[in-house]
Amino acid sequence: MITRRALAALLPSLAFSQVKEDKKLAPYYPTPETIVEKMLQLGALKAGEKMFDLGSGDGRLVIMAAEKFKAAATGVELDDDLYKQSSERIKRLGLDGKAKIIHGDVLTQDYSSADLLTVYLLPSATEKLTPILEKQLKKGTRIVSHDFPFKNWQPEKIEDIPDDGEGRSHSLYLYRR
Ligand SMILES: C[S@@+](CC[C@H](N)C(=O)[O-])C[C@H]1O[C@@H](n2cnc3c(N)ncnc32)[C@H](O)[C@@H]1O
């Protein structure tokens, strides 16, 4: 049986995990690598540009953006393990200084320097992000959203991929502020 003292010691960390759970805007469901490349191509990412992946998971978009597209890439990830795993992978690949992960909430970051944002979050999340991005983004910033459109914005282009080779179909939405 758990004692009152043990419970008291446990409560702050339980409360903290509940706060994290409340902030969660999507489960971890990675984008296949072929689609990662299509997202960055659709966003026309160029060498030296600043890109952010909002909810960066294992860091695959950030890593490809830095390695293959030579961009300055930043991921934002709430989950402790994914943050740790992706930061370690960046280090192992020698991408320090080119790619990094912020351990935090996508709703509280500053994207004003971004040239490209990539997003794979649920519709409720894109709704929460809309006013934040409308306020912060400089003119011309591109946004590529995987599967879930920003419902108040008009996409410049929609790319439908009927089968990624693994039996999954995808839709990519390109926006420009
Ligand atoms: C569908 S996955 C996408 C991962 C990656 N972007 C990709 O496309 O492979 C969503 C990610 O967002 C993260 N996430 C959910 N809510 C978040 C929040 N409020 N702030 C930062 N990351 C969040 C999840 O932990 C998960 O890794």
Ligand as a Chemical Component Dictionary entry (heavy atoms), coordinates in Angstrom:
data_LIG
# 
_chem_comp.id                   LIG 
_chem_comp.type                 NON-POLYMER 
_chem_comp.pdbx_formal_charge   0 
_chem_comp.three_letter_code    LIG 
# 
loop_
_chem_comp_atom.comp_id 
_chem_comp_atom.atom_id 
_chem_comp_atom.alt_atom_id 
_chem_comp_atom.type_symbol 
_chem_comp_atom.charge 
_chem_comp_atom.model_Cartn_x 
_chem_comp_atom.model_Cartn_y 
_chem_comp_atom.model_Cartn_z 
_chem_comp_atom.pdbx_ordinal 
LIG C1  C1  C 0  2.333 13.493 -35.428 1  
LIG S1  S1  S 1  3.860 13.686 -34.566 2  
LIG C2  C2  C 0  4.885 14.435 -35.817 3  
LIG C3  C3  C 0  6.375 14.245 -35.589 4  
LIG C4  C4  C 0  7.256 14.831 -36.701 5  
LIG N1  N1  N 0  6.978 16.214 -36.933 6  
LIG C5  C5  C 0  7.064 14.065 -37.959 7  
LIG O1  O1  O 0  6.350 14.594 -38.854 8  
LIG O2  O2  O -1 7.596 12.942 -38.081 9  
LIG C6  C6  C 0  3.479 15.056 -33.458 10 
LIG C7  C7  C 0  4.575 15.411 -32.487 11 
LIG O3  O3  O 0  4.230 16.597 -31.803 12 
LIG C8  C8  C 0  4.627 16.490 -30.450 13 
LIG N2  N2  N 0  3.806 17.447 -29.677 14 
LIG C9  C9  C 0  2.480 17.353 -29.359 15 
LIG N3  N3  N 0  2.076 18.444 -28.709 16 
LIG C10 C10 C 0  3.147 19.271 -28.609 17 
LIG C11 C11 C 0  3.339 20.562 -28.033 18 
LIG N4  N4  N 0  2.350 21.238 -27.445 19 
LIG N5  N5  N 0  4.572 21.122 -28.140 20 
LIG C12 C12 C 0  5.604 20.450 -28.736 21 
LIG N6  N6  N 0  5.474 19.215 -29.283 22 
LIG C13 C13 C 0  4.262 18.637 -29.232 23 
LIG C14 C14 C 0  4.362 15.030 -30.121 24 
LIG O4  O4  O 0  5.098 14.620 -28.979 25 
LIG C15 C15 C 0  4.840 14.353 -31.418 26 
LIG O5  O5  O 0  6.200 14.065 -31.388 27 
# 
loop_
_chem_comp_bond.comp_id 
_chem_comp_bond.atom_id_1 
_chem_comp_bond.atom_id_2 
_chem_comp_bond.value_order 
_chem_comp_bond.pdbx_ordinal 
LIG C1  S1  SING 1  
LIG S1  C2  SING 2  
LIG S1  C6  SING 3  
LIG C2  C3  SING 4  
LIG C3  C4  SING 5  
LIG C4  N1  SING 6  
LIG C4  C5  SING 7  
LIG C5  O1  DOUB 8  
LIG C5  O2  SING 9  
LIG C6  C7  SING 10 
LIG C7  O3  SING 11 
LIG C7  C15 SING 12 
LIG O3  C8  SING 13 
LIG C8  N2  SING 14 
LIG C8  C14 SING 15 
LIG N2  C9  SING 16 
LIG N2  C13 SING 17 
LIG C9  N3  DOUB 18 
LIG N3  C10 SING 19 
LIG C10 C11 SING 20 
LIG C10 C13 DOUB 21 
LIG C11 N4  SING 22 
LIG C11 N5  DOUB 23 
LIG N5  C12 SING 24 
LIG C12 N6  DOUB 25 
LIG N6  C13 SING 26 
LIG C14 O4  SING 27 
LIG C14 C15 SING 28 
LIG C15 O5  SING 29 
# 
